[in-house]
C-alpha cells in the first residue's frame, strides 16, 4: 500500500495544487521537501564554480562561446535541446571533443511543468536519443526549461537516473542591460561552489552574453575561482 501511494503521489500532487494540510498547499510542501535533491550549487568550501549554457547548440553563438572557453582554458556544461542537436550535430560533437560536457535540456524546450507524465517522459527521452545518435554520448545531467519542475518532472528525471541541475546566479538578467553590468552582477553575487547560468541559444540575441563572457572569466580568475563542469564540481564537493 505504501509503495502504491509513493508511486501515485507525484501524479496526485501535480494534478491538484489546491489541496492543503495545516495551511500549506500539498504541492508546495512536496517541492520544499525535495528541493534539497535539486542541485543548484556545490560545496562553499571550494573556490570552484561551474559554467553552464542553455538552449543550444546554435551556429551563431555556440562556436564563439567555445572559442572563448578554449582561449581561457576552461570547461563548461552545455544543456542542449534535442531538436537543435538534430539540426547542428557537428556543434555538439565539437563541444564534446573540446572537453566540455553536455546535459539534457529536453527535446523542444516546452513549458514542461504544464505537460503530462507521457509528454515529460518523451521530452527527456527524445533528447537523450538525439544526443546519443549525434555523438554516441550519454549524459547523467538534466535541467528543466526555465528551471521549472514539479513532482512528475522530478520522477521522470529520477527514472532516467539523471540529476536535476538548477543554478545559483544567471548572467542574463533584467537588472543588467550591458555586458559590463551582466559580468559585474554575477561577480558580485557568485560564491564558492556556485553554478552560473548562461545561454548560447537564439530564442533572443545572445550578443551581450558573448561579449560579457570574457569579462566574467577575467573577473572570476582575478578572484581566485577555477571554472569547471557541473560533474567536476559535484565530484569535488559531494
Secondary structure, 3 states (H helix, E strand, C coil): CHHHHHHHHHHHHHHCCCCEECCEEHHHHHHHHHHHHCECECCCCCCEEEEEEEEECCCCCHHHHHHHHHHHCCCCEEEECHHHHHHCHHHHHHHHHCCCEEEECCCCCCCHHHCCHHHHHHHHHHHHHHHHHHHCCCCCEECCHHHCCCHHHHHHHHHCCCEEECCCEECCECCECCHHHHHHHHHHHCCCCEEEEEECCCCCCCHHHHHHHHHHHHHHHHCCCEEECHHHHHHHHC
